[in-house]
Amino acid sequence: MLQKKRAQLQAEQRLLNSFCSAGSSRFKKAIRESLTAWFDLHFTGTPPSKEALEKSRTAPPLNPQLRTITETVLEGSLLLGRLHAKAPRDSFADDDLHIIRSREPVPFEQAIDFLKGTVSMHKGEWEQLEKPLRFRSFTVARLAELDHIEKVRQTLVTALEKGDGFQEKWATLRETLNTRGEDIAPGYFETVYRTNVQTAYNAGRLMQYQDNPPRAWELLVIEDGRTSDTCKGIASLIGNGRALPANHPFWKKYGFPPYHFNCRTTFRAVYDNDAAVQNVPIKTLQSAIHIQKGFGGNPIEKESWWRITDTMKERIVKYGITDEVNECAHQVGLKNYDFSLASEKTEKRQLGTTNYHATIIKGAEPKQHEIAIAEVLEKKGYKIVFTPENHLIQGIKNPEGLETTLNKIVEMKKVDSNNIEKIGKRITEAAQQHPEIAILHLGGEKPYTKQQAIEAARKTLHEEKIPDTLQEVWLLLNGDLIRVKK
């Protein structure tokens, strides 16, 4: 059984690599175009002076072709992950998915259309999926573009400072750019491009499993000469035939792969008895498994948008693109996002003297009644992550945080009054903060019925003054959670 699973995993990885490779030539071409635009912006045909190199830090706008191809590749990888997760384990014969298996050139539109037709997703799912994909694609594409530009610039600066064949280095770089610009930083390309493809692929698998949560997760590690020490440790303890229960603290602390750059490990849901489910103590795992900083976690939760690693923050500041990052986040729906508030660190905030601790992004300051609402929701299967309030932009309204099981931005309001008109008023107030869900806690005994509360919420939802971003109202009334959709 283990040998069969390994063969299946390798077959799936080959299929992912085929799709990834089909996009790599276009990605590299777009990088070369970005480098050419940078050269043309700052230099003439003659070798530049030291002053000219210093002034060349300014980069041209993001190449739209680079962003488009990045979106396409990540979208396709995610869909392929969903397809592999939902399919029977022996369903991929040699003649299956011939569009993706084909050698270059692969028409991307045809491949994406094929995957969309194979993976059933309704319009609402696509609209929600598009937002995080657009944001991630922007950061991947823009940082890749600027890293390549800086690599070239630093090569020239170093050669000029050392006086070591600067003119020859200039001529070589110019020739490389004109013919094979992707070779300027091939190691970087493989590491960043393929790591993000693997992340999107595993996010797709996780999305597919959400509709039918398993009793356990099994990590699948490709064991060969390229296997990292991290993944060797995983394979020996909790992978390749061994599984951890879905509620094991490992998944909250470390999350899902990739666990490092160039990681090829993936995972599968365990519903039957074809893997040994065992409760390895978390302390044993902590001492044996060392996951690279910035990796792991849950790749489909919106909280990950706020969790920018320290190295990414350094590069974004270095390249002067913080405004671009903020603008992209605002465009995809995170109205209260500000790069300076983003952090890879999460913390816990206690509810009074109880044992409940809410999850917050570092810098968030939720009120006690908001934490109490989060506790009620968690008992009903929903998880709230509180995000920092933005005081940096005058007049901005801030939703409280994110509901991570549905991937929605939420705003919470407490309704103490017995006046039913307060329901509409609180929904209107919440809507001004641009959430996707407004959560109202109707405290105490109310003189109106559940149906009357629903009708009041529905009436307000359909008023013209309510922004289109607000799609649902959740009412917490007498211990019940009532979801009212637009």
Disulfide bonds with the S-S distance in Angstrom:
none
